[in-house]
Amino acid sequence: MADDTAGEELVRFEIEAGGIGVMTLNRPEALNALTVAMLQRIRDLLDQIASNPEVRVLILAAAGEKAFCVGADLKSRAAEYEAGTVHDPLGLLIRDVFGRMEGLNVPVIAAIQGYALGGGMEMALACDLRVAADTAKVGFPEAKVGSLPGAGGTQRLTRLAGPGYAKEMMFTGDHITAQDALAIGLVNRVVPKAQTLAAALELAAKIAAKSPLVLKLLKRTLREGAEMPLPQALAYEQAMIGLVLDSADAHEGCRAFIEKRKAEFKGC
């Protein structure tokens, strides 16, 4: 881990019992708006998590009660817009970081409280699962400020909720409630606000008890297979099963079932 005290304060990370990593955006006074320093810190943490077998599930959370994340810090980009700067370091970092998050070799759960808007919602979409507080509001307000979602939102939202909902949300820029987000499949669970992180931890613990090898291959199969025609996707699925069948985790799972005990998976 780089010795970057400022970065560590902006994005905190710790590993809880059971191999659950918790990454916390820590800029509540700015509604956890993303800066270059925050994104660099997230990128470095994701790289470390990818090579750390101790982490089995990652939770992406945020400090404060008002917002999960409201996207890129527009104030920090104002000078670039005024100068007509073509190079966009923050935009490039956002796309890189969200891609790494989506492709991380462990499941990622977003714990959403308050507002998740624009790039903040795009970051949540790059996670595998989303747990939302019952008071959360999500949306893509970019059209209101002369922009559009450019960090995967147009594509990930369409694939998750369908083109009709994606177009309405992005054309209008309106916020929707957590309950409406649940109804269209945008979030997986809605819980009382005070229980948001606890609910994410509970879900993470259930997932972390499974084979790390299977979880990694499941993520890969679900993500990559979705982009293939069905015959190729089924063949790809079969190839992934072949990687699992003779693994130590598969043998341990079978023995544990026969012996009526909890399996102790190693991820190999």
N, C-alpha and C positions, 0 to 999 in steps of 0.2 A: 504494500500500500504506500502510495506517495505521501511524503510528509507535507501535507497541505492542510494546515490548521483551519484556514478560512473555508476551504472546500468541505472539510469534515463537519464544520458547523452548519453549512448550508444544506448538506445532505448527510444525515446520520445513518449508521449501519450497525446492527448487532445481530448475533445469532442466538436465538432462543432454544430452549430444550427441544429435542426431537429433530434438530436440523432445520429449523425454520428461520430463515433470514428475514429481517425486517429493515427495509430501506425507507427512511422518513424524510420527505421534503421539509426543510426547516427554514422557511422564509414567510411565516404567517403574516407579518406586517405588510407584505406585498402580495398577499393571497397566493403565496407559493408560485408566483410567476417565474418562469424559467430564464436564467441568465446563462451566459457562456460558461462561467465558473461552475454553476450547478450541473450543467450537462456534461462537462469534462469529468466532474466527480462521479456522476452516475455511470458514465462510460467506463471509467476505471474500475468502479465497483462491479459492474457487470462482467468485466474481463476476469476479475478475481473470483467471482462466484462461479463462473464457468469452469474454472480449474480447481475448485475446492469441493471435494467429495463430501465434506461435512454438511454442506447446504443442500437440502433436498427439495425445499419449496421456498419461494421468495414472495414476501408481501410488500407491495408498494403502498405506503401510507403517507400521511401529511400532517404536519403540526397545525394547531389552531382549529377553531370551530367553523370559520366562515367559508373556507375553500380547501378543496383537494389540490386543485391547480387551475389557474385561469389562462394557461398557455404562455407564450413568449412574452417577455417583459417589453411592452411596446415603447415605454419611456427610454429603455436602453437602445432601442433601434431608431429612435426619432432622428438622430443626427445622420444615420445612414440614409434614411428616406429623403431627408432634406438635401443631402449632398448628391443624391442619385447614385449611390454606391451600388455597383453590380455585385461585388463579392459580398456574400451573406454568411459570415462565419456561424452565426447562431442558427440560421436555417439549415445549413449543412450539418451541423452537429445534431440538431433535432432529428433529422431523418436518419442519420447514422445510429444514434442512440436508440431510437424507437425500433429500428430494424434489429439491433442487437438484443433488445428486450424481447421482441417477438420470437427471435431465433434462439433464445437462451435454452440450455439443455435441462432446465428444471421448470416446473409449472410456476407461473407468476400470477398472483392475485392482487388486484387493485382494491384497496379499502377506501371508498369514496364518501367523504362527508362534505357538506356545503356545496360550493360551485365546482363543477368540472366542465370547463368551457374551452373551446378552441383547441389549442395544442394540448391543454390538460386532458381533454376528453380523447384526443388522438393518442395520448400516452396510455390512457386507460384501455383503449381499444387494442393497443399493442400487447396488453397483458392477456393471459388465457382466460381468466375469470374475473368477475367484478361483483363485489359486495357493496351495496349502497345504503347509506343512512336514509331513513324515511323522509328526512328533510332536504335531501340532496337535490340539486338542480343541474341538469346537464344540457349542453347545447353547442352549436357552432355559429357564433355571432360574427364570423369574419366578413360576411357580405355587408354588415352594418358599418364597417370601417374601411370599405373598399378593398377587401382582400378575399382570399378563399382558403379553405383548409389545404395545406400543402405538405403535411407530414403524415400522409397515409389515410387521412380521414375520409376522403371521398371514396376510396376503395374499400377500406376495412368496414366502414359503416354500411355501405351498400351490401357487402357480403354477409354481414351479420344481421341487419334488420330489413334488408330488401330495398330496392331502388325507390319505391314510393315514399317510405318514411325518410330515407336519406335525402331525397330531393326536398321534401317539405321542411325538414329541419334546417337544411343549408340555405334554401331559397329565402326562408322567412327570418332566419337567425334567432328564432324564438327558443327560450329555455323550456325544457319539459321536466316534469316531476319524476322522482324515482319510481313511483308507481307506474307512470306511463312508460318509462324506460324498461321496466320489468315486463310490461305487457307486450312490447315489441321485441323482446329478446336482447335488449341492449345491456342489461345487467342480469346477473344470475339470482341474486337474493336482495331483498330489502329488509332491513332490520331497524329497530329503534336506534336513534342517533348515538346514544351513550354506549351501545353495544357493537358499534361498527367494527372496531379493531378486534374485539373479542370474538365476533362472529367470523372474521377473516382468519384469525388464529385457529379457531375450532375447525374450520374447513381445511386449513393448511395442515393441521395435525392429522386429520383423516387421510389426506393425500400422502403426507410424508411417511406414513406407515407402509405404503406400497413399495414395490420394487423400483429403485431409482433407474435401473436399466429399462424396465418396461415403460416408466413415465417418459424417459427421454425418447424412446422409440415411438411411443404413442404421439408425443408432440410432433415429431418429424413426420409420421405417417398422416396424421390429421391435416397438418399444414400443407405438405407437399402434394398429398393425394387430392386435396380439394382443387388443385390447379390442373389435374390430369383428366382426360376422358375416362369414363368408368372402367373399361377393360384394363387400361394401363394402371389405374389406381388399385384395382383388385390384385393385379400381379405384384404391384409394389407392396401392398399389404401382406401378401403371401411371403415375399422376401423378408419383411420385417419379422414375421412369425418365425421364419427359419433362424433368425439371429437370436431369438428368445429361447427356443425350445431346448437347446443344449446348454443353457447358461446355468451358472451356480444358483442364481436366484430362482430359476424355474424348478430346479431340483429341491431347493430349500422350501419353496412354496408347497410342493407336492408332499414332502415329508411332514411339514407342519400340519397340513390338512389331515393326513392319515393319523398323525400323533395327537391331533386335536389341541394344538398349541398355537401361539402367535408366531408367525414367521419372522425370522431375523435376516432381512435382506441386506446384501452388501453392495449391490449395484454392479454385479459382474456375472 
